[in-house]
Amino acid sequence: MLRIYVDAATKGNPGPSGGGIVVTGEQIHEQLHFSLGECSNHEAEFKILILALEWLINHQFTTTSIFLHSDSKTVVQTIDKNYTGNPVFQPYLKRFQQLESHFTLLLIQWIPENKNKGADNLARQALQKSLKGK
């Protein structure tokens, strides 16, 4: 079983964005951060979720039970309902659905911000690197 924590940070809305991923399990503890380019805060949350799933697939964690945690209610509710009326979010939901099919068990849960500090710190690091690169 792996627990994955994801979070994004955006300066402005839209604006430069960064994302953080924490992967924890019995034999693994990874901390990853990525520049996400210019996007809204919700788009950044979707992007980092997608990157986390792609990372898990690339590292062959598809048969492991995955518990993915996000503090974005918008993202979690969109995935739980398997629907969004927002045309901007539709490509992200479609991509999630494509990636989800690779996993034996993938559960997504909303958590409060104060339970997501590790991913939040990584997202802020990625954002700072992105801002310095401008």
CYANA upper distance limits for C-alpha pairs under 8 A (distance plus 0.5 A):
  1 MET  CA     25 GLY  CA      6.72
  1 MET  CA     26 GLU  CA      8.30
  1 MET  CA     64 THR  CA      6.10
  1 MET  CA     65 SER  CA      5.13
  1 MET  CA     66 ILE  CA      6.43
  1 MET  CA     67 PHE  CA      8.06
  2 LEU  CA     23 VAL  CA      7.30
  2 LEU  CA     24 THR  CA      6.15
  2 LEU  CA     25 GLY  CA      5.20
  2 LEU  CA     26 GLU  CA      8.40
  2 LEU  CA     64 THR  CA      7.47
  2 LEU  CA     65 SER  CA      6.76
  2 LEU  CA     66 ILE  CA      5.54
  2 LEU  CA     67 PHE  CA      6.68
  3 ARG  CA     22 VAL  CA      8.48
  3 ARG  CA     23 VAL  CA      6.43
  3 ARG  CA     24 THR  CA      5.77
  3 ARG  CA     25 GLY  CA      6.92
  3 ARG  CA     66 ILE  CA      6.57
  3 ARG  CA     67 PHE  CA      5.32
  3 ARG  CA     68 LEU  CA      6.36
  3 ARG  CA     69 HIS  CA      7.92
  4 ILE  CA     21 ILE  CA      7.34
  4 ILE  CA     22 VAL  CA      6.09
  4 ILE  CA     23 VAL  CA      5.18
  4 ILE  CA     24 THR  CA      6.98
  4 ILE  CA     52 ALA  CA      8.34
  4 ILE  CA     66 ILE  CA      7.71
  4 ILE  CA     67 PHE  CA      6.61
  4 ILE  CA     68 LEU  CA      5.08
  4 ILE  CA     69 HIS  CA      6.46
  5 TYR  CA     20 GLY  CA      8.49
  5 TYR  CA     21 ILE  CA      6.08
  5 TYR  CA     22 VAL  CA      5.52
  5 TYR  CA     23 VAL  CA      7.16
  5 TYR  CA     68 LEU  CA      6.45
  5 TYR  CA     69 HIS  CA      5.26
  5 TYR  CA     70 SER  CA      6.59
  5 TYR  CA    116 ASN  CA      7.20
  5 TYR  CA    118 GLY  CA      8.30
  5 TYR  CA    119 ALA  CA      6.41
  6 VAL  CA     19 GLY  CA      7.82
  6 VAL  CA     20 GLY  CA      6.17
  6 VAL  CA     21 ILE  CA      5.14
  6 VAL  CA     22 VAL  CA      7.12
  6 VAL  CA     45 GLU  CA      8.29
  6 VAL  CA     48 ILE  CA      7.02
  6 VAL  CA     49 LEU  CA      6.80
  6 VAL  CA     52 ALA  CA      7.98
  6 VAL  CA     68 LEU  CA      8.11
  6 VAL  CA     69 HIS  CA      6.84
  6 VAL  CA     70 SER  CA      5.88
  6 VAL  CA     71 ASP  CA      8.35
  6 VAL  CA    116 ASN  CA      8.21
  6 VAL  CA    119 ALA  CA      5.90
  6 VAL  CA    120 ASP  CA      8.18
  7 ASP  CA     19 GLY  CA      6.20
  7 ASP  CA     20 GLY  CA      5.88
  7 ASP  CA     21 ILE  CA      7.30
  7 ASP  CA     45 GLU  CA      6.67
  7 ASP  CA     48 ILE  CA      7.36
  7 ASP  CA     49 LEU  CA      8.50
  7 ASP  CA     70 SER  CA      6.83
  7 ASP  CA     71 ASP  CA      7.43
  7 ASP  CA     72 SER  CA      8.32
  7 ASP  CA    116 ASN  CA      7.99
  7 ASP  CA    119 ALA  CA      5.76
  7 ASP  CA    120 ASP  CA      5.89
  7 ASP  CA    123 ALA  CA      6.64
  8 ALA  CA     17 SER  CA      7.49
  8 ALA  CA     18 GLY  CA      6.14
  8 ALA  CA     19 GLY  CA      4.66
  8 ALA  CA     20 GLY  CA      6.74
  8 ALA  CA     41 ASN  CA      7.70
  8 ALA  CA     44 ALA  CA      6.20
  8 ALA  CA     45 GLU  CA      5.73
  8 ALA  CA     48 ILE  CA      7.21
  8 ALA  CA    119 ALA  CA      8.37
  8 ALA  CA    120 ASP  CA      7.20
  8 ALA  CA    123 ALA  CA      5.62
  8 ALA  CA    124 ARG  CA      8.09
  9 ALA  CA     17 SER  CA      6.05
  9 ALA  CA     18 GLY  CA      5.84
  9 ALA  CA     19 GLY  CA      6.75
  9 ALA  CA     41 ASN  CA      7.39
  9 ALA  CA     44 ALA  CA      7.86
  9 ALA  CA    120 ASP  CA      7.84
  9 ALA  CA    123 ALA  CA      5.94
  9 ALA  CA    124 ARG  CA      6.26
  9 ALA  CA    127 LEU  CA      6.94
 10 THR  CA     14 PRO  CA      7.84
 10 THR  CA     15 GLY  CA      6.47
 10 THR  CA     16 PRO  CA      6.24
 10 THR  CA     17 SER  CA      4.75
 10 THR  CA     18 GLY  CA      7.05
 10 THR  CA     39 CYS  CA      8.24
 10 THR  CA     40 SER  CA      7.61
 10 THR  CA     41 ASN  CA      6.08
 10 THR  CA     44 ALA  CA      7.87
 10 THR  CA    127 LEU  CA      7.51
 11 LYS  CA     15 GLY  CA      5.76
 11 LYS  CA     16 PRO  CA      6.17
 11 LYS  CA     17 SER  CA      6.98
 11 LYS  CA    127 LEU  CA      8.30
 12 GLY  CA     16 PRO  CA      7.81
 12 GLY  CA     40 SER  CA      8.40
 13 ASN  CA     39 CYS  CA      7.66
 13 ASN  CA     40 SER  CA      5.44
 13 ASN  CA     41 ASN  CA      6.64
 14 PRO  CA     38 GLU  CA      6.98
 14 PRO  CA     39 CYS  CA      5.33
 14 PRO  CA     40 SER  CA      4.49
 14 PRO  CA     41 ASN  CA      7.21
 15 GLY  CA     37 GLY  CA      8.36
 15 GLY  CA     38 GLU  CA      5.35
 15 GLY  CA     39 CYS  CA      5.99
 15 GLY  CA     40 SER  CA      6.92
 16 PRO  CA     36 LEU  CA      7.81
 16 PRO  CA     37 GLY  CA      5.95
 16 PRO  CA     38 GLU  CA      4.89
 16 PRO  CA     39 CYS  CA      7.03
 16 PRO  CA    127 LEU  CA      7.40
 16 PRO  CA    130 SER  CA      7.46
 16 PRO  CA    131 LEU  CA      7.56
 17 SER  CA     35 SER  CA      6.71
 17 SER  CA     36 LEU  CA      5.63
 17 SER  CA     37 GLY  CA      6.07
 17 SER  CA     38 GLU  CA      6.46
 17 SER  CA     39 CYS  CA      7.06
 17 SER  CA     40 SER  CA      8.48
 17 SER  CA     41 ASN  CA      8.09
 17 SER  CA     44 ALA  CA      6.91
 17 SER  CA    126 ALA  CA      8.19
 17 SER  CA    127 LEU  CA      5.90
 17 SER  CA    130 SER  CA      7.87
 18 GLY  CA     33 HIS  CA      7.67
 18 GLY  CA     34 PHE  CA      6.15
 18 GLY  CA     35 SER  CA      4.93
 18 GLY  CA     36 LEU  CA      5.53
 18 GLY  CA     37 GLY  CA      7.85
 18 GLY  CA     44 ALA  CA      7.75
 18 GLY  CA    123 ALA  CA      5.51
 18 GLY  CA    124 ARG  CA      7.03
 18 GLY  CA    125 GLN  CA      8.02
 18 GLY  CA    126 ALA  CA      5.14
 18 GLY  CA    127 LEU  CA      4.75
 18 GLY  CA    128 GLN  CA      8.47
 18 GLY  CA    130 SER  CA      7.67
 19 GLY  CA     33 HIS  CA      6.03
 19 GLY  CA     34 PHE  CA      5.75
 19 GLY  CA     35 SER  CA      6.91
 19 GLY  CA     36 LEU  CA      7.08
 19 GLY  CA     44 ALA  CA      7.56
 19 GLY  CA     45 GLU  CA      8.01
 19 GLY  CA     48 ILE  CA      5.98
 19 GLY  CA    119 ALA  CA      8.20
 19 GLY  CA    120 ASP  CA      8.38
 19 GLY  CA    122 LEU  CA      7.25
 19 GLY  CA    123 ALA  CA      4.50
 19 GLY  CA    124 ARG  CA      7.88
 19 GLY  CA    126 ALA  CA      6.71
 19 GLY  CA    127 LEU  CA      7.88
 20 GLY  CA     31 GLN  CA      7.96
 20 GLY  CA     32 LEU  CA      6.21
 20 GLY  CA     33 HIS  CA      4.87
 20 GLY  CA     34 PHE  CA      7.04
 20 GLY  CA     48 ILE  CA      7.51
 20 GLY  CA    118 GLY  CA      8.47
 20 GLY  CA    119 ALA  CA      5.17
 20 GLY  CA    120 ASP  CA      6.87
 20 GLY  CA    121 ASN  CA      7.81
 20 GLY  CA    122 LEU  CA      4.96
 20 GLY  CA    123 ALA  CA      4.60
 20 GLY  CA    124 ARG  CA      8.26
 20 GLY  CA    126 ALA  CA      7.77
 21 ILE  CA     30 GLU  CA      8.40
 21 ILE  CA     31 GLN  CA      6.41
 21 ILE  CA     32 LEU  CA      5.57
 21 ILE  CA     33 HIS  CA      6.73
 21 ILE  CA     48 ILE  CA      7.98
 21 ILE  CA     52 ALA  CA      7.08
 21 ILE  CA    119 ALA  CA      5.76
 21 ILE  CA    122 LEU  CA      7.57
 21 ILE  CA    123 ALA  CA      8.31
 22 VAL  CA     29 HIS  CA      7.82
 22 VAL  CA     30 GLU  CA      6.26
 22 VAL  CA     31 GLN  CA      5.25
 22 VAL  CA     32 LEU  CA      6.95
 22 VAL  CA    118 GLY  CA      7.20
 22 VAL  CA    119 ALA  CA      6.20
 23 VAL  CA     28 ILE  CA      7.61
 23 VAL  CA     29 HIS  CA      6.00
 23 VAL  CA     30 GLU  CA      5.47
 23 VAL  CA     31 GLN  CA      7.01
 24 THR  CA     28 ILE  CA      6.06
 24 THR  CA     29 HIS  CA      5.06
 24 THR  CA     30 GLU  CA      7.13
 25 GLY  CA     29 HIS  CA      6.98
 31 GLN  CA    119 ALA  CA      8.41
 31 GLN  CA    122 LEU  CA      7.89
 32 LEU  CA    122 LEU  CA      7.39
 33 HIS  CA    122 LEU  CA      5.97
 33 HIS  CA    123 ALA  CA      6.55
 33 HIS  CA    125 GLN  CA      7.75
 33 HIS  CA    126 ALA  CA      5.98
 34 PHE  CA     48 ILE  CA      8.45
 34 PHE  CA    123 ALA  CA      7.90
 34 PHE  CA    126 ALA  CA      5.97
 35 SER  CA    126 ALA  CA      5.94
 35 SER  CA    127 LEU  CA      6.91
 35 SER  CA    129 LYS  CA      8.18
 35 SER  CA    130 SER  CA      6.43
 36 LEU  CA     44 ALA  CA      7.02
 36 LEU  CA     47 LYS  CA      7.62
 36 LEU  CA     48 ILE  CA      8.19
 37 GLY  CA    130 SER  CA      8.33
 39 CYS  CA     43 GLU  CA      6.47
 39 CYS  CA     44 ALA  CA      6.69
 40 SER  CA     44 ALA  CA      6.68
 41 ASN  CA     45 GLU  CA      6.88
 42 HIS  CA     46 PHE  CA      6.90
 42 HIS  CA     72 SER  CA      8.19
 42 HIS  CA     74 THR  CA      7.67
 42 HIS  CA     75 VAL  CA      7.84
 43 GLU  CA     47 LYS  CA      6.56
 43 GLU  CA     88 VAL  CA      8.50
 43 GLU  CA     89 PHE  CA      7.65
 44 ALA  CA     48 ILE  CA      6.72
 45 GLU  CA     49 LEU  CA      6.85
 45 GLU  CA     72 SER  CA      7.30
 45 GLU  CA     75 VAL  CA      7.43
 46 PHE  CA     50 ILE  CA      6.78
 46 PHE  CA     75 VAL  CA      6.81
 46 PHE  CA     89 PHE  CA      8.50
 46 PHE  CA     92 TYR  CA      6.83
 47 LYS  CA     51 LEU  CA      6.69
 47 LYS  CA     92 TYR  CA      7.91
 48 ILE  CA     52 ALA  CA      6.59
 49 LEU  CA     53 LEU  CA      6.94
 50 ILE  CA     54 GLU  CA      6.70
 50 ILE  CA     92 TYR  CA      8.17
 50 ILE  CA     95 ARG  CA      7.91
 50 ILE  CA     96 PHE  CA      6.87
 50 ILE  CA     99 LEU  CA      8.47
 51 LEU  CA     55 TRP  CA      6.53
 52 ALA  CA     56 LEU  CA      6.75
 53 LEU  CA     57 ILE  CA      6.74
 53 LEU  CA     99 LEU  CA      7.24
 53 LEU  CA    100 GLU  CA      8.37
 54 GLU  CA     58 ASN  CA      6.56
 54 GLU  CA     99 LEU  CA      7.81
 55 TRP  CA     59 HIS  CA      6.63
 56 LEU  CA     60 GLN  CA      6.63
 56 LEU  CA     61 PHE  CA      5.65
 56 LEU  CA     62 THR  CA      7.25
 57 ILE  CA     61 PHE  CA      6.34
 57 ILE  CA     62 THR  CA      6.33
 57 ILE  CA    102 HIS  CA      7.90
 62 THR  CA    102 HIS  CA      6.57
 62 THR  CA    103 PHE  CA      5.06
 62 THR  CA    104 THR  CA      6.81
 63 THR  CA    103 PHE  CA      6.52
 63 THR  CA    104 THR  CA      5.67
 63 THR  CA    105 LEU  CA      7.85
 64 THR  CA    103 PHE  CA      8.22
 64 THR  CA    104 THR  CA      7.48
 64 THR  CA    105 LEU  CA      7.63
 65 SER  CA    104 THR  CA      7.35
 65 SER  CA    105 LEU  CA      5.45
 65 SER  CA    106 LEU  CA      6.75
 66 ILE  CA    105 LEU  CA      6.59
 66 ILE  CA    106 LEU  CA      5.29
 66 ILE  CA    107 LEU  CA      6.74
 67 PHE  CA    106 LEU  CA      6.60
 67 PHE  CA    107 LEU  CA      5.47
 67 PHE  CA    108 ILE  CA      6.48
 67 PHE  CA    109 GLN  CA      7.95
 68 LEU  CA    106 LEU  CA      7.79
 68 LEU  CA    107 LEU  CA      6.53
 68 LEU  CA    108 ILE  CA      5.20
 68 LEU  CA    109 GLN  CA      6.77
 69 HIS  CA    108 ILE  CA      6.34
 69 HIS  CA    109 GLN  CA      5.51
 69 HIS  CA    110 TRP  CA      6.30
 69 HIS  CA    111 ILE  CA      6.76
 70 SER  CA     75 VAL  CA      8.38
 70 SER  CA     76 VAL  CA      7.57
 70 SER  CA    108 ILE  CA      8.09
 70 SER  CA    109 GLN  CA      6.98
 70 SER  CA    110 TRP  CA      5.64
 70 SER  CA    111 ILE  CA      6.39
 70 SER  CA    116 ASN  CA      8.01
 71 ASP  CA    110 TRP  CA      5.87
 71 ASP  CA    111 ILE  CA      5.44
 71 ASP  CA    112 PRO  CA      5.91
 71 ASP  CA    113 GLU  CA      5.97
 71 ASP  CA    116 ASN  CA      7.47
 72 SER  CA     76 VAL  CA      6.81
 72 SER  CA    110 TRP  CA      7.25
 73 LYS  CA     77 GLN  CA      6.30
 73 LYS  CA    110 TRP  CA      6.81
 74 THR  CA     78 THR  CA      6.55
 75 VAL  CA     79 ILE  CA      6.77
 76 VAL  CA     80 ASP  CA      6.49
 76 VAL  CA    108 ILE  CA      7.28
 76 VAL  CA    109 GLN  CA      7.15
 76 VAL  CA    110 TRP  CA      6.55
 77 GLN  CA     81 LYS  CA      6.44
 78 THR  CA     82 ASN  CA      6.26
 78 THR  CA     83 TYR  CA      6.09
 78 THR  CA     84 THR  CA      6.29
 78 THR  CA     93 LEU  CA      7.96
 79 ILE  CA     83 TYR  CA      7.44
 79 ILE  CA     93 LEU  CA      7.40
 80 ASP  CA    108 ILE  CA      8.46
 82 ASN  CA     93 LEU  CA      7.92
 83 TYR  CA     93 LEU  CA      8.07
 84 THR  CA     89 PHE  CA      7.21
 84 THR  CA     90 GLN  CA      6.83
 84 THR  CA     93 LEU  CA      8.27
 85 GLY  CA     90 GLN  CA      8.18
 86 ASN  CA     90 GLN  CA      7.06
 87 PRO  CA     91 PRO  CA      8.30
 89 PHE  CA     93 LEU  CA      6.85
 90 GLN  CA     94 LYS  CA      6.65
 91 PRO  CA     95 ARG  CA      6.62
 92 TYR  CA     96 PHE  CA      6.58
 93 LEU  CA     97 GLN  CA      6.71
 94 LYS  CA     98 GLN  CA      6.89
 95 ARG  CA     99 LEU  CA      6.77
 96 PHE  CA    100 GLU  CA      6.36
 97 GLN  CA    101 SER  CA      7.10
 98 GLN  CA    102 HIS  CA      8.22
 99 LEU  CA    103 PHE  CA      8.19
100 GLU  CA    106 LEU  CA      7.60
111 ILE  CA    115 LYS  CA      6.83
111 ILE  CA    116 ASN  CA      7.69
112 PRO  CA    116 ASN  CA      7.46
113 GLU  CA    117 LYS  CA      7.41
116 ASN  CA    120 ASP  CA      6.66
117 LYS  CA    121 ASN  CA      6.53
118 GLY  CA    122 LEU  CA      6.93
119 ALA  CA    123 ALA  CA      6.59
120 ASP  CA    124 ARG  CA      6.72
121 ASN  CA    125 GLN  CA      6.75
122 LEU  CA    126 ALA  CA      6.75
123 ALA  CA    127 LEU  CA      6.67
124 ARG  CA    128 GLN  CA      6.63
125 GLN  CA    129 LYS  CA      6.78
126 ALA  CA    130 SER  CA      6.62
127 LEU  CA    131 LEU  CA      6.64
128 GLN  CA    132 LYS  CA      6.68
129 LYS  CA    133 GLY  CA      6.69
130 SER  CA    134 LYS  CA      7.29
